[in-house]
């Protein structure tokens, strides 16, 4: 394995570990009942998914670098065009749309919704 390939592998592992940490942190927020925690939970879940999608896209050659800027749904479509079968599309897109409502409209998800979102 060349140095460049080894560095890419280490970077990919770091990103996947970060995604897992964000997901777990989101789970702890989802269990809390305050509004800010529920909002943060959705943000963390969405961020974790996006990091994993970027890793997948980079790995399958859909993007040349995980630093490339892609809109969430465009990133998903790029991966699918590369022949990957991604599960839970409707649920993941709903989560992303909810994240956008939280981010841009200040909507506050219900406690039940934030708990249900973590098990997607």
Secondary structure, DSSP 4 states (H G I P E B T S, - for coil): --HHHHHHHHHHHHHHHHHHHHHHHHHHHHHS-SHHHHHHHHHHHHHHHHHHHHHHHHHTTSSS-TTS---HHHHHHHHHHTT---S-HHHHHHHHHHHHHHHHH-----HHHHHHHTT-
